[in-house]
Amino acid sequence: MTDNMIPPGYVQLPQGLGFTDMLAPCYRKLDEDKVYFGFVVDNQHSNSLGICHGGALMTLADICAASGVNLARGIRSGSPTINLSMDFIAIARIGEWLEARAEQVSVKRRFGFCNGGIYNAEGIVARFNGTFYLPDHQGMRKNGAIGDGVLAEVQD
């Protein structure tokens, strides 16, 4: 993988983000009120068929959707996933850049909703829909435990 495959505006996520590290190197881009995540498919992201594993795509979608919901709230963080569904439409091969986009976001009192897509150079690879719990609404915050999270530390 070469750095020239990473589109402009993307910043590499730091290590130490738990399961997100499985996508490493993974990148994030903030563009006003939109958030994007991406990675170049490599061996650790692939299955025995030599294409991107559905679990890697689901993880990318989960991170993107949760971050999209929280960005809409003015927070750079994730949220616990209530539901995540995905339609796998096309394959992604080793060496391809994948980009997840949080395309439609709705925030309610206790829940956030996001749908979006994962794309390669040829078009759509997968569509996703997620529902996320927003634990820091009034009455749920304990001892300041909910904060901006590790993703806030990524430099823009």
N, C-alpha and C positions, 0 to 999 in steps of 0.2 A: 504494500500500500504506500502511496506517495501522498505528501501533503497537498499536491496540486489537485487531488481529487476532492478535497474538502471545499465546498462553496464559500465564497466570501461571507463574513459576518458570523461564522460559527466559531465557538470557543469550546475547547475540549473540557469535558467534565473531569473533576479531580477523582482520584481513587478514594475508597473509603465510604462509598455511598451504599454499601450493602449489596443486595442482589443486582443493582444497577451496574456494578462493576463487571458483571457477566457480559455486558455489551461493549466493554472497553476495547479500543478507544471509542467513546461515544461523545457526540458534540451537541451543543445547544445554541440556538440563535433566538434572540428577542428582537422583534420588529414592531415597535409601538405596542399594540395590544395583542399581538400574535406571538405564539411560541412554536418553535420547530425543534425537533431532535433528529439526529441522523448518525449513521455509521456506514463504513464500507464493509460489506459482507466478507468475512474471513473464515478460516477453517473452524474457529471456535463458535461461530454463529451457524454453522451448517449442520445438516443431518447426513445420514448415510447415503443419500442420493446426490450429495454435493450441491444442494441448494439451501437457501436460508431456512432454518428450522422455524416452525410455527411458534414455538415458545419464545424465540428471540423476537419475532414480530409482535407477539402479544406483550412482551415486556416493554418494547419500544412504544407501543400504543398506550399502555398503562401509564408510563412515565409522562408521555406527551399530554394525554388527556387530563390527568390529575394536575399537572403543571398549568395547563390551559385554564382549568377551573380556578385555581388559586391566583393566577395572574389577573384574571377578571376581578378578583377580590382585592387586588393590590398586594398580594403576598407571593413571594418566590419560594414555593415549597410544594410538597405533595399532600395528598390526603388519603385516608383509608379507602380502598376500593370496595364498593358495595356490589357492583356488577360490571363486567366487561365482556362484550360480545364482539366477535370479529367474523367477517366474511373474507376468506382467502380467495383472491381473484386470479392472481398470476404468480409466477415464481420469481425469485430473485437469486441470481447466481453469485458465486464468489467473485469478488472484485468490483461489484456494483455498489454505487452509493445509494443508500435508502434514506428517504426523508419522511418523517412523520409530521403531520400538520394538524393542529387543533383548529378545526374549521368553524364549528358552531358551538358556542358555550352559553349555558344558562345557569344562573346561580339563584338558588332559593334560600330560605332561612337556614335549613340544616343540610341541604344536599346541593351538589353541583352536577351538571350534566354536560357531557361533551361528546361530539362526534367528529370524526375526521378521517383522514386517509394516510396510507403509507405509499410512497411513490418511488419509482426508479426512473431512469432516463426514458423508458418506453411508455410509462404511464402508471396507472393504479396497480398496486400489488395487493392491497387489503383495505377494507373499510372497517372502522371500529365505532362502537358506542359505549360510553361508560357513565356510571353513576358513582358519585363519591360523597362520602360523609364529611361534613364540615364540623369537626369536633370543637372548634373554638367559638361557637356561638354563645351568647349569654347563658350562663348557668352551667356550662360544660367545661369551663377553663379551670384547671387545678394548678395552683402554685406556679403559674406562668409556664407550664410545661409545653404549651404549643407556641412555637415561634416561627420565624421565617425559614428555618431549616437550613440544611447544608447547601442546597442549591443556590441560596442567596449569596454564598461565598464565591460563586463562579464569576469571574470578572467579565464584564460586557465589553 
